[in-house]
């Protein structure tokens, strides 16, 4: 099936984009994929008696019960609200979207995306440079009636990074999930990222999306099934609900690539190695207190140095676990199967668990155990333990040289998070300890933010990140599936402040 490649996958997406506006008009968009921004939403879901399938993120907003939306400050701020008694400038700066249009059928918002951050490395840095991140971009949302929504964003970035992070970018040639880098100045990087999707719901039971973005499976901070760690990718996703919303089934088909190049004919630039992915997630909720999810993700190489690789017709069959069953261990494809379970206790506590097995390391499973406690209306405490399989070969289950689940194979990790939010003030403290082979990494991040404009989570923030890494003699490990030789001792203390639009997760803590 050589026709099943990037070109024809894009034709499918373009055809779907052209067809959907003819079929209906709508209001079906995704909630932001951001840990700190979604804490308030998670609290209201926990308190609600409604069934909300939250295992496969981002969550479709119209799939969340209206009572949850009414109580959640996230949804109160998504809606455009004119503040009586406020000047036009004050409303735009502190309350409303920058540009908005609402005709009753067409609802359009346009907001800036900024991350203007300045920092200083307080430990000795031989480069003796100022550290900064400069992100400029935009986010556009267009809703047409009640069935169709379109969202698009673009970010252009330049950055001088702490040395440990700069070393990692040099190793992977990818900027912490934000795209392939080019050198900028003596020590900086230039990179860009575009995201977009169109979402169509022909009925309350069915949603179809096509776009370029990220996804996350789980209820924790990490995911050992599918994470949003890596760069955006093209996808088509079909979500169906059954039996009064107690059963939800999602099927997603994706295109990936790594930054290794195939052989070139010498007359044109060599292509990157390409892969195709098929993901299936079946979630059953007998009540609002319990969610049980079954996951399968499999990635097939479709273009490498040997040329085009035929992909089995089973790739398109929306039956969970089928691809894993028919692929043998000697196959080039890599699959991850597992479970994702969450249990809500007394409307204040959620415990969650993940279990995963790879067809490349069947005897070495991954395990996640965690809990969140929401108390006093403003606090959240989270504890999480992750143990990942020791993958000794370069991974197929990756994109842009970064893992599609946990960033470090063969690791044990303990994570603790405390978050306080009241009105526009948000305080977040996160710490984790990560051990793998001869290496230990301790990481602490403190962040104090004031939400300048909650309509698009625009904040002023300041904080500090501390990272200490110790490697015994001969230390070698796998990061994103690539062998990395690490220095014996490394310490970083980074202080920063800035203005930022926080609509995505960024991971520096490993």
C-alpha positions as CSV (number, residue, x, y, z in Angstrom):
1,X,0.0,0.0,0.0
2,X,2.6,2.6,-1.1
3,X,-0.2,5.1,-1.8
4,X,-0.7,5.3,2.0
5,X,1.8,8.0,2.5
6,X,2.1,11.7,3.5
7,X,0.8,13.1,0.3
8,X,-2.5,11.1,0.3
9,X,-3.0,11.6,4.0
10,X,-2.9,15.4,3.4
11,X,-5.4,15.0,0.6
12,X,-7.7,13.2,3.0
13,X,-7.4,16.1,5.5
14,X,-7.9,18.8,2.8
15,X,-11.0,16.9,1.5
16,X,-12.5,16.7,4.9
17,X,-11.9,20.4,5.5
18,X,-13.7,21.3,2.3
19,X,-16.6,18.9,2.9
20,X,-17.4,19.7,6.6
21,X,-18.6,23.3,6.2
22,X,-21.2,22.0,3.7
23,X,-22.6,19.5,6.2
24,X,-23.3,21.8,9.1
25,X,-22.4,24.8,11.2
26,X,-21.2,24.8,14.8
27,X,-19.7,25.4,18.2
28,X,-17.4,22.4,19.0
29,X,-13.9,23.4,20.2
30,X,-11.3,22.0,22.5
31,X,-10.4,23.0,26.0
32,X,-6.8,24.3,26.4
33,X,-4.2,21.6,26.9
34,X,-2.4,23.1,29.9
35,X,-2.0,21.5,33.4
36,X,-2.2,24.7,35.5
37,X,-5.0,26.3,33.5
38,X,-7.2,23.2,33.8
39,X,-7.0,22.7,37.6
40,X,-10.2,24.7,38.1
41,X,-12.0,22.6,35.5
42,X,-10.8,19.4,37.1
43,X,-12.2,20.5,40.5
44,X,-15.6,21.2,39.0
45,X,-15.7,17.9,37.2
46,X,-14.8,16.1,40.4
47,X,-17.7,17.9,42.3
48,X,-20.2,17.2,39.5
49,X,-22.5,14.2,39.3
50,X,-22.3,14.3,35.4
51,X,-20.2,11.7,33.5
52,X,-17.3,13.5,31.8
53,X,-14.8,11.4,29.8
54,X,-11.5,13.1,30.6
55,X,-9.0,10.4,29.8
56,X,-8.2,11.5,26.2
57,X,-7.3,15.2,26.1
58,X,-8.0,17.9,24.9
59,X,-11.6,17.5,26.0
60,X,-14.3,18.7,23.7
61,X,-16.0,21.6,25.5
62,X,-19.5,20.7,24.4
63,X,-19.0,17.2,25.9
64,X,-18.7,18.8,29.4
65,X,-22.0,19.1,31.3
66,X,-23.4,22.7,31.4
67,X,-23.5,22.6,35.2
68,X,-19.8,22.1,35.2
69,X,-19.3,24.9,32.7
70,X,-21.4,27.3,34.8
71,X,-19.4,26.7,38.0
72,X,-15.9,26.7,36.3
73,X,-14.1,30.0,36.1
74,X,-12.4,28.6,33.0
75,X,-15.7,28.7,31.0
76,X,-16.8,31.9,32.6
77,X,-13.7,33.6,31.2
78,X,-13.9,31.9,27.8
79,X,-17.2,33.6,27.1
80,X,-17.0,37.2,26.0
81,X,-18.3,39.6,28.7
82,X,-18.5,43.3,28.4
83,X,-17.7,44.9,31.7
84,X,-20.1,47.7,32.5
85,X,-18.3,50.8,33.8
86,X,-15.0,49.8,32.2
87,X,-13.4,51.7,29.4
88,X,-12.7,50.1,26.1
89,X,-9.0,49.9,26.8
90,X,-9.5,48.4,30.2
91,X,-11.9,45.8,28.9
92,X,-9.5,44.7,26.2
93,X,-6.5,44.6,28.5
94,X,-8.0,42.8,31.5
95,X,-11.3,41.1,30.5
96,X,-12.1,40.5,26.8
97,X,-10.6,39.0,23.7
98,X,-8.5,41.4,21.7
99,X,-10.8,41.1,18.7
100,X,-14.3,39.6,18.8
101,X,-17.3,39.2,16.5
102,X,-20.6,37.6,17.5
103,X,-23.5,37.6,15.2
104,X,-25.4,34.8,16.9
105,X,-24.3,32.3,14.1
106,X,-20.7,33.3,13.6
107,X,-18.5,33.8,16.7
108,X,-14.9,34.9,16.0
109,X,-12.1,35.8,18.5
110,X,-8.5,36.7,17.8
111,X,-5.9,37.0,20.6
112,X,-2.2,37.5,20.8
113,X,0.2,34.7,21.9
114,X,3.2,36.1,23.7
115,X,6.0,34.8,25.9
116,X,8.4,37.7,26.7
117,X,10.6,36.2,29.4
118,X,13.9,37.3,30.7
119,X,16.0,35.2,33.1
120,X,19.4,34.8,34.7
121,X,21.4,31.7,35.4
122,X,22.6,32.1,39.0
123,X,25.1,29.2,38.8
124,X,28.3,29.6,36.9
125,X,27.6,29.6,33.2
126,X,30.8,29.6,31.0
127,X,28.8,31.2,28.1
128,X,28.2,34.4,30.2
129,X,25.0,35.3,28.3
130,X,21.6,36.7,29.1
131,X,18.8,34.2,29.0
132,X,15.4,34.9,27.4
133,X,12.5,33.5,25.5
134,X,10.7,35.7,22.9
135,X,7.5,34.3,21.5
136,X,5.1,36.2,19.2
137,X,2.0,34.8,17.6
138,X,-1.8,34.7,17.5
139,X,-4.7,32.4,18.2
140,X,-7.9,32.5,16.2
141,X,-11.2,30.8,17.1
142,X,-14.1,30.6,14.7
143,X,-17.4,29.0,15.7
144,X,-20.2,28.5,13.2
145,X,-23.6,27.8,14.7
146,X,-23.6,24.7,16.9
147,X,-21.8,22.1,14.9
148,X,-18.5,23.4,13.5
149,X,-15.5,25.1,15.1
150,X,-12.1,26.1,13.7
151,X,-9.1,27.1,15.8
152,X,-5.7,28.1,14.5
153,X,-2.5,29.5,16.1
154,X,1.1,30.4,15.1
155,X,4.2,31.0,17.2
156,X,7.6,32.4,16.2
157,X,10.3,32.0,18.8
158,X,13.8,33.0,19.6
159,X,15.5,31.9,22.8
160,X,18.8,31.7,24.8
161,X,18.3,28.8,27.2
162,X,19.9,27.5,30.4
163,X,22.9,25.4,29.6
164,X,21.4,22.0,30.4
165,X,18.4,22.7,28.2
166,X,20.7,24.1,25.4
167,X,22.7,20.8,25.5
168,X,19.5,18.8,25.2
169,X,18.3,20.9,22.2
170,X,21.7,20.4,20.5
171,X,21.3,16.6,21.1
172,X,17.7,16.3,19.7
173,X,17.6,19.3,17.3
174,X,14.1,20.0,18.7
175,X,13.1,22.8,21.1
176,X,11.1,21.1,23.9
177,X,8.1,20.3,21.8
178,X,8.1,23.5,19.8
179,X,9.7,22.5,16.6
180,X,13.0,22.0,14.8
181,X,15.6,24.6,15.7
182,X,18.0,26.8,13.7
183,X,20.9,28.6,15.3
184,X,20.3,32.2,16.3
185,X,23.3,34.3,17.2
186,X,26.2,32.6,19.1
187,X,24.1,30.5,21.5
188,X,20.5,31.1,20.7
189,X,17.8,29.2,18.7
190,X,15.1,30.1,16.3
191,X,12.0,27.9,15.9
192,X,8.3,28.1,15.0
193,X,5.1,26.2,15.6
194,X,1.7,26.2,13.9
195,X,-1.4,24.5,15.1
196,X,-4.9,24.2,13.6
197,X,-8.0,22.0,13.7
198,X,-11.5,21.9,12.4
199,X,-14.1,20.2,14.6
200,X,-17.5,18.9,13.3
201,X,-20.3,17.2,15.3
202,X,-23.1,15.9,13.1
203,X,-24.9,14.7,16.3
204,X,-24.4,14.7,20.0
205,X,-22.8,11.3,19.8
206,X,-20.2,11.9,17.1
207,X,-17.4,14.4,16.7
208,X,-14.9,14.4,13.8
209,X,-11.7,16.5,13.9
210,X,-8.8,17.0,11.4
211,X,-5.8,19.2,12.2
212,X,-2.3,19.6,13.3
213,X,-1.7,19.5,17.1
214,X,-1.0,17.4,20.2
215,X,-2.9,15.0,22.5
216,X,-2.5,13.6,26.0
217,X,-4.0,10.4,27.5
218,X,-4.3,10.3,31.2
219,X,-5.3,12.2,34.4
220,X,-1.7,12.9,35.6
221,X,1.2,15.2,35.0
222,X,3.0,12.6,32.8
223,X,1.5,10.0,30.5
224,X,3.1,6.6,29.9
225,X,0.6,6.0,27.0
226,X,0.5,9.2,24.9
227,X,1.9,12.5,25.9
228,X,2.0,16.1,24.5
229,X,5.8,16.2,25.0
230,X,6.7,16.1,21.3
231,X,6.0,18.5,18.4
232,X,2.6,18.9,16.7
233,X,1.6,16.4,14.1
234,X,-1.2,16.0,11.4
235,X,-4.2,13.9,12.6
236,X,-7.7,12.8,11.9
237,X,-9.8,11.9,15.0
238,X,-13.2,10.4,15.4
239,X,-15.0,10.4,18.7
240,X,-18.2,8.5,19.4
241,X,-20.4,8.2,22.5
242,X,-22.7,5.3,23.3
243,X,-25.2,4.1,26.0
244,X,-26.2,7.5,27.4
245,X,-22.6,8.7,27.4
246,X,-21.3,5.8,29.5
247,X,-19.1,4.5,26.7
248,X,-16.8,6.7,24.6
249,X,-14.6,5.4,21.7
250,X,-11.9,7.5,20.0
251,X,-9.9,6.6,16.9
252,X,-7.0,8.8,15.8
253,X,-4.8,8.5,12.7
254,X,-1.6,10.5,12.6
255,X,1.6,11.2,10.6
256,X,5.0,11.5,12.4
257,X,8.6,12.1,11.4
258,X,12.0,11.9,12.9
259,X,14.8,14.3,12.1
260,X,17.1,11.7,10.5
261,X,17.1,11.9,6.7
262,X,16.8,9.2,4.1
263,X,19.2,8.9,1.2
264,X,19.0,11.7,-1.4
265,X,19.5,11.6,-5.1
266,X,21.8,14.6,-4.8
267,X,19.6,16.9,-6.7
268,X,17.1,17.7,-3.9
269,X,17.1,18.0,-0.2
270,X,16.8,14.6,1.5
271,X,13.4,13.8,3.1
272,X,13.0,13.1,6.8
273,X,12.2,9.6,8.0
274,X,8.4,9.3,8.2
275,X,6.0,7.2,10.2
276,X,2.2,6.7,10.6
277,X,0.4,6.1,13.8
278,X,-3.0,4.6,14.8
279,X,-4.4,5.2,18.2
280,X,-7.6,3.8,19.8
281,X,-9.0,4.7,23.2
282,X,-12.1,3.0,24.7
283,X,-13.4,4.6,27.9
284,X,-16.2,3.2,30.1
285,X,-17.8,5.2,32.9
286,X,-20.5,3.3,34.8
287,X,-21.0,6.5,37.0
288,X,-19.4,9.9,37.5
289,X,-17.0,8.4,40.0
290,X,-15.2,5.9,37.9
291,X,-13.5,6.1,34.4
292,X,-11.9,2.9,33.0
293,X,-9.9,3.4,29.7
294,X,-8.2,0.9,27.4
295,X,-5.5,2.3,25.1
296,X,-3.6,1.1,22.0
297,X,-1.1,3.2,20.1
298,X,1.0,1.8,17.3
299,X,3.5,3.6,15.0
300,X,4.6,2.1,11.6
301,X,7.7,3.3,9.8
302,X,6.5,4.3,6.3
303,X,9.7,5.9,4.8
304,X,13.3,5.3,5.9
305,X,16.7,4.7,4.2
306,X,15.3,1.6,2.6
307,X,12.6,3.5,0.9
308,X,8.8,3.4,1.2
309,X,7.5,0.7,3.6
310,X,4.0,-0.8,2.9
311,X,1.6,-0.3,5.8
312,X,-0.9,-3.0,6.6
313,X,-4.6,-2.4,5.7
314,X,-5.4,-3.0,9.3
315,X,-4.0,0.5,10.0
316,X,-7.4,2.0,9.1
317,X,-9.5,-0.6,10.9
318,X,-11.0,1.1,14.0
319,X,-10.7,-2.0,16.3
320,X,-8.7,-1.6,19.5
321,X,-5.7,-4.0,19.9
322,X,-6.1,-5.5,16.4
323,X,-2.8,-3.9,15.1
324,X,-0.8,-5.1,18.1
325,X,-2.2,-8.6,17.8
326,X,-1.2,-9.0,14.1
327,X,2.2,-7.4,14.4
328,X,5.0,-9.7,15.6
329,X,7.9,-8.7,17.8
330,X,10.3,-8.7,14.8
331,X,8.2,-6.1,13.0
332,X,9.6,-2.5,12.7
333,X,6.3,-1.2,14.1
334,X,6.2,-0.3,17.8
335,X,3.0,-0.5,19.8
336,X,2.0,0.6,23.3
337,X,-1.1,-0.9,24.9
338,X,-2.4,-0.3,28.4
339,X,-5.1,1.0,30.7
340,X,-6.0,4.4,32.2
341,X,-8.2,4.4,35.3
342,X,-9.4,7.2,37.5
343,X,-11.6,7.1,40.6
344,X,-13.3,10.1,42.3
345,X,-13.6,10.0,46.1
346,X,-15.9,12.2,48.2
347,X,-15.9,15.0,45.5
348,X,-12.5,16.2,46.6
349,X,-10.0,13.5,45.8
350,X,-9.1,11.7,42.6
351,X,-6.8,8.7,42.4
352,X,-5.5,7.5,39.0
353,X,-3.4,4.8,37.5
354,X,-1.9,3.8,34.2
355,X,-0.4,0.5,33.0
356,X,1.5,0.1,29.7
357,X,3.3,-2.6,27.8
358,X,5.4,-2.2,24.6
359,X,5.7,-5.0,22.1
360,X,9.4,-4.3,22.1
361,X,9.7,-4.8,25.9
362,X,6.8,-7.0,26.7
363,X,8.3,-8.2,30.0
364,X,9.0,-4.7,31.3
365,X,5.7,-2.8,31.9
366,X,5.3,0.9,32.7
367,X,3.3,1.9,35.8
368,X,1.8,5.2,37.0
369,X,0.1,5.8,40.3
370,X,-1.2,9.2,41.4
371,X,-3.7,11.2,43.4
372,X,-5.1,14.8,43.5
373,X,-6.7,16.4,46.4
374,X,-8.7,19.6,46.0
375,X,-9.5,21.4,49.2
376,X,-10.6,24.8,50.6
377,X,-11.9,25.8,47.1
378,X,-8.5,27.2,46.1
379,X,-5.8,24.5,46.7
380,X,-4.8,21.4,44.8
381,X,-2.1,18.9,45.9
382,X,-0.9,16.2,43.5
383,X,1.5,13.3,44.0
384,X,2.5,10.9,41.2
385,X,4.9,8.0,40.8
386,X,6.0,6.8,37.3
387,X,8.0,3.8,36.4
388,X,8.9,3.3,32.7
389,X,10.3,0.3,30.8
390,X,14.0,0.2,29.9
391,X,14.0,0.5,26.1
392,X,17.5,-0.2,24.8
393,X,17.0,0.5,21.2
394,X,16.1,3.8,19.4
395,X,12.4,4.2,19.6
396,X,9.9,4.1,16.7
397,X,7.2,5.4,19.2
398,X,8.5,9.0,18.8
399,X,8.1,12.2,16.8
400,X,10.7,14.9,16.0
401,X,13.3,12.9,18.0
402,X,11.1,13.1,21.1
403,X,9.2,10.3,22.9
404,X,5.4,10.1,22.4
405,X,5.0,9.1,26.1
406,X,7.4,9.5,29.0
407,X,10.6,11.4,28.1
408,X,13.0,9.0,29.8
409,X,12.9,5.3,29.4
410,X,14.0,3.0,32.2
411,X,13.3,5.6,34.8
412,X,11.6,5.9,38.2
413,X,10.1,9.3,39.0
414,X,8.3,10.9,41.9
415,X,6.4,14.2,41.3
416,X,4.7,16.6,43.8
417,X,2.7,19.6,42.9
418,X,0.9,22.2,45.0
419,X,-1.2,24.9,43.4
420,X,-3.2,27.8,44.9
421,X,-5.5,30.0,42.9
422,X,-7.8,32.7,44.0
423,X,-9.3,35.3,41.7
424,X,-6.4,36.2,39.4
425,X,-3.6,35.1,41.6
426,X,-2.0,31.7,41.0
427,X,0.9,30.1,42.9
428,X,2.4,26.8,41.8
429,X,5.2,24.8,43.2
430,X,6.4,21.6,41.5
431,X,9.2,19.2,42.4
432,X,10.3,15.9,41.0
433,X,13.0,13.4,41.4
434,X,14.0,11.2,38.4
435,X,16.4,8.3,38.5
436,X,17.6,6.2,35.6
437,X,20.6,4.0,35.3
438,X,23.5,5.8,37.0
439,X,21.7,9.2,36.8
440,X,19.6,11.2,39.3
441,X,17.9,14.5,38.5
442,X,16.2,16.7,41.1
443,X,14.1,19.5,39.8
444,X,12.1,22.3,41.5
445,X,10.0,25.0,39.8
446,X,8.3,27.8,41.7
447,X,6.0,30.1,39.7
448,X,3.9,33.1,40.9
449,X,1.5,34.5,38.3
450,X,-1.1,37.2,38.1
451,X,-3.7,36.5,35.4
452,X,-3.8,39.8,33.5
453,X,-6.6,38.7,31.1
454,X,-8.3,35.4,31.8
455,X,-10.1,35.3,28.4
456,X,-6.9,33.8,26.9
457,X,-4.9,33.1,30.1
458,X,-2.5,36.0,29.6
459,X,-0.3,36.3,32.7
460,X,2.5,38.2,34.3
461,X,4.7,35.8,36.1
462,X,8.0,35.4,37.9
463,X,9.6,32.2,39.2
464,X,12.7,30.1,39.8
465,X,13.8,26.7,38.5
466,X,16.4,24.6,40.2
467,X,17.9,21.5,38.6
468,X,20.6,19.3,39.9
469,X,21.9,16.3,38.0
470,X,24.4,13.7,39.2
471,X,25.8,10.9,37.1
472,X,28.0,8.1,38.4
473,X,31.0,7.1,36.4
474,X,30.2,5.8,33.0
475,X,26.7,7.3,33.0
476,X,24.8,6.7,29.9
477,X,21.0,6.8,29.4
478,X,18.2,7.0,26.8
479,X,16.5,10.3,26.4
480,X,13.7,10.3,23.7
481,X,15.0,6.9,22.7
482,X,18.5,8.2,21.8
483,X,21.7,7.2,23.7
484,X,23.0,10.3,25.6
485,X,26.4,10.5,27.5
486,X,26.1,12.8,30.4
487,X,28.6,14.9,32.4
488,X,29.3,13.8,35.9
489,X,27.7,16.7,37.7
490,X,25.5,19.5,36.5
491,X,23.6,22.2,38.4
492,X,21.3,25.0,37.3
493,X,19.5,27.7,39.1
494,X,17.4,29.9,36.8
495,X,15.4,32.9,37.9
496,X,12.9,34.4,35.4
497,X,10.0,36.9,34.9
498,X,7.9,37.8,32.0
499,X,4.5,38.1,30.2
500,X,3.0,35.0,28.6
501,X,-0.1,33.4,27.1
502,X,-0.3,29.9,28.7
503,X,-2.4,27.6,26.4
504,X,0.0,24.7,26.2
505,X,2.3,22.5,28.3
506,X,6.1,22.9,28.1
507,X,8.3,20.3,29.8
508,X,11.8,21.2,31.1
509,X,11.9,18.9,34.2
510,X,14.0,15.9,33.3
